[in-house]
Amino acid sequence: MAVKPFGDQTLTDAINRAKACELTMNSGRPRIMNYAQTGKSEMAELTKLVTVLAQQVSEIEKKIDNRPSGSYRKPPAARPELSVPDRPPIVCYSCGEPGHISRRCPKKENTTGGFNQTGNIDPNLLQGLLKQLGGQGQSAPLN
């Protein structure tokens, strides 16, 4: 604590000032002690809360561990659009028959659907076409 010079003119003023300082000093100590005690009680309360939370977490973990492996999934919800009896049957766009879609049509040719469908082309014909396009077919014969 820093000592400040006071301009007390009488002894009574100096004594009163000293008493005020003593009161301030004495009243400050219990406050510090009160803060320390509340800090301890808060710490004890927080420790209890953390202990309770840790117990709750361990109980939840036990419930999760004891659950059968497939029971965490929700059962599939019934789709009302599939159970509507007024819906017309699915009709294939390729063959016109009901019961399947064009992509799964059994009468449709099994093609890969790309530009690179060279399975039915004669390799000799392909070589001839490549030669006509600039002699690029001389590199390696296609077999």
C-alpha positions in Angstrom: 0.0 0.0 0.0 1.4 3.4 -0.9 1.6 6.1 1.7 0.1 9.4 0.6 0.9 12.6 2.3 -2.2 14.2 3.8 -2.6 17.7 4.8 -4.0 17.0 8.3 -3.6 20.1 10.5 -4.5 18.6 13.9 -3.8 15.5 15.7 -7.5 14.6 15.8 -7.6 14.8 12.0 -4.6 12.4 11.8 -6.2 10.0 14.3 -9.5 10.0 12.4 -7.6 9.4 9.1 -5.7 6.5 10.7 -9.0 4.9 12.0 -10.5 5.2 8.6 -7.5 3.5 7.1 -7.7 0.7 9.7 -11.4 0.2 9.0 -10.7 0.0 5.3 -7.9 -2.5 5.8 -9.9 -4.7 8.2 -13.0 -4.7 6.0 -10.9 -5.7 3.0 -9.6 -8.9 4.6 -13.0 -10.6 5.2 -14.0 -9.8 1.6 -10.9 -11.5 0.3 -11.6 -14.5 2.6 -15.2 -14.5 1.4 -14.1 -14.6 -2.2 -11.7 -17.4 -1.5 -14.4 -19.4 0.3 -16.9 -18.9 -2.5 -14.2 -19.9 -5.0 -13.7 -23.1 -3.0 -17.5 -23.8 -2.8 -17.9 -23.0 -6.5 -15.1 -25.4 -7.3 -16.6 -28.1 -5.2 -20.0 -27.5 -6.9 -18.4 -27.7 -10.3 -16.6 -30.9 -9.3 -19.9 -32.4 -8.3 -21.5 -31.3 -11.6 -18.7 -32.8 -13.7 -19.0 -36.1 -11.7 -22.7 -36.3 -12.4 -22.2 -35.5 -16.1 -19.5 -38.1 -16.4 -21.9 -40.7 -14.9 -24.6 -39.7 -17.3 -22.2 -40.1 -20.3 -21.1 -43.5 -19.1 -24.8 -44.6 -18.8 -25.5 -43.5 -22.3 -22.4 -45.3 -23.6 -23.6 -48.5 -21.8 -27.0 -48.2 -23.5 -25.3 -47.8 -26.9 -23.0 -50.7 -26.3 -25.9 -53.0 -25.1 -28.1 -52.2 -28.1 -28.3 -54.8 -30.9 -26.3 -54.0 -34.0 -29.1 -53.3 -36.3 -31.6 -51.6 -34.0 -30.2 -48.0 -34.4 -31.8 -47.7 -37.9 -35.3 -46.5 -38.2 -37.7 -48.8 -40.0 -38.4 -47.7 -43.6 -41.5 -45.6 -43.7 -44.3 -46.8 -45.8 -44.4 -44.8 -49.0 -48.1 -43.9 -49.6 -47.5 -43.3 -53.3 -46.7 -47.0 -53.8 -49.8 -48.3 -52.0 -52.2 -46.2 -54.1 -54.4 -48.7 -56.1 -55.5 -46.1 -58.6 -52.1 -45.8 -60.1 -51.7 -47.2 -63.6 -49.1 -50.0 -64.1 -45.6 -49.1 -65.4 -45.3 -49.5 -69.1 -42.1 -50.0 -71.1 -41.4 -47.3 -73.7 -39.3 -49.7 -75.8 -41.7 -52.7 -76.2 -45.0 -51.2 -74.8 -45.5 -54.1 -72.3 -46.4 -53.4 -68.7 -44.4 -54.5 -65.7 -40.9 -53.0 -66.5 -39.2 -49.9 -67.7 -37.3 -49.4 -70.9 -33.9 -49.6 -69.2 -34.7 -53.1 -68.0 -36.6 -54.3 -71.1 -35.8 -58.0 -71.8 -36.5 -57.5 -75.6 -34.2 -54.5 -76.0 -30.7 -55.2 -77.4 -27.9 -55.3 -74.9 -25.9 -52.3 -76.0 -23.5 -50.2 -74.0 -25.0 -47.0 -75.3 -21.8 -45.2 -76.3 -20.1 -44.1 -79.6 -17.4 -46.8 -79.2 -19.4 -49.8 -80.3 -16.8 -51.6 -82.5 -17.7 -55.2 -81.5 -19.4 -55.9 -84.9 -17.0 -54.1 -87.2 -14.5 -56.1 -89.2 -10.9 -55.2 -88.2 -9.8 -55.3 -91.9 -12.5 -52.8 -92.8 -11.4 -50.6 -89.9 -7.8 -50.7 -91.1 -8.9 -49.7 -94.6 -10.9 -46.8 -93.3 -7.9 -45.6 -91.2 -5.6 -45.8 -94.3 -8.1 -43.6 -96.2 -8.1 -41.0 -93.5 -4.4 -40.3 -93.8 -2.4 -43.4 -93.5 -2.7 -43.4 -89.7 -3.7 -47.1 -89.7 -0.1 -48.2 -90.4 0.9 -48.0 -86.8 -0.4 -51.3 -85.4 -3.0 -53.7 -86.7 -6.2 -53.9 -84.6 -7.0 -57.5 -83.5 
